[in-house]
């Protein structure tokens, strides 16, 4: 199983950290629920453990599911576990190597989307003012014309 983000790109990173939530309504006293929660921007399945929990047991469970995890402590003194999914990372490294090989001989260019303004000035949309020159992006172009 490989995990992807919402754009379909391989994403092998995840974090397990303490999530706190207040439960109850006034005038009843509130209490706080705490869980260790797996957070990821990928399609990795959601996981949750009651807190406090055995960090070693969580890391062992994640290892069995194909994750390499390292435990640390955050600025509040709570556990935080950084994880990388092995299969997804291996696929991402292969894809990156193929990408780098494909673009290694590409020519450096500047790219502009849209026509050059007749006045020769681009607009800074944040301040709504004209700027000398035109807006471009650095890019690369292959012999095939792919940018």
N, C-alpha and C positions, 0 to 999 in steps of 0.2 A: 504494500500500500504506500502510495506517495501522496503528500499533502500539497495543495495549491492554495494561493490566496484568491481573492475575488476576481482578479484579472486573469487567472489561470496560470500564474507563474509559480514555480516550485518554491515552497516556503517551509524550511525545516526547523525554524526557531519557535520556542514556546517558553513560557515562564509559569512557574507555580508560586503563588504568593497568597498571603492571608487577605481574605475579603471579609470585611466587617459590615454588619447590618443591624440597625436598631429595630427591635420588635416591640409592639405594644402601642397603645394610644393613651393620651391623657384622659382621665385622671389616673388611670392605672399606671403603675411603675413600668418603665421600659427596661428591657434587658438587651444585651448585645449578643448576636449570634456571630460566630467566627468559623470560617471554613478556609481550607487551602483549596485554591481553584486553579486549574490549568487555563491559562490565557494564551491565545494564539490568533494571528490574523489569517490563519490557514483553515483548511477543512478538517483539521485534527479534531477527533471527537472530544466533547466536553467531559471533563472529569472534576470531581470534587471529593474532598475528604473532610471529616470533622476535625476541628482544631481545638486543642492540641492533638497532634498525631505523630507517629514515628516517622521522622524524615527518612531514615534508612529503609523502612518498609515501603514508603512512597517511591523512593529511588529504585528499589528492587522491582516494584510493580511496573514502573516506567521502563526499566531495562528489559523486562520480559516482553513489553509491547514495542521494543525496538528503539528506545530513546536512550541517549547518553545524557546524564544529568549531573550537575555540580551544585551542591548546597552552599549557601552563604547566609549572611544576616543583613537585613536592610538597616536604614538609618534609625528606625524605631525599635530595633532589636528583635524584629520578627524574622522568621525564616523566609528565604526566597531561593527558589531552585531554578536554575537556568538549564534548559533542555534543548537538545538537537536530535531530530529524527534521523537515524542512520541511513535508511534506504532513500529518503528524500534528499538528504545531503549528498549522497553518492551520485544520484541522478542529476542534481543541480551542478555538481562539479564537472560531470561529463558534458552537460549542456553548455556550461561556461567555457570549457576548453574548446568545444566545437564553435561557439560564437567567436572566441578570440582568434581561432585559426581562420575562420571565414573573413574576419575584418582586418587581419594583420596587414594585408597589402592594400587596403582601401586608401584612397586619397583624401586628405583633409580639405574640407570645404566650409563655406558659410551658407546657411540655409535661411530663406525668408519665406514665410507662409503668407500669401496674399501679394497683391501688387505693391510696388514701391509708391509711396504717396507722391503726387504730382508736385507738391510744395517742397519735397526733399526732407521733410521732418516726420519723425514718428511721434505718436502721442503717448505720454506717460498717463495711463488711465487712472493711476492712484491720485495724481494731483491735477489731472485733466489739462496738462500743459504740453505744448509741443517741445520736442527735444531735437537738437541738431543731429543729423544722421538718420539712419533707418535701423529698425530692430531686426537683428539676425541671430541665429544660433550656430554655434560650432557644430559641425557634423562630419560625416565621412560618406564617401560614395564609392561603390564598387564599379568595376568595368561594365557590369550589367546595367548600371543606372540605379540600382537599389541604394536608397539613402538610409 
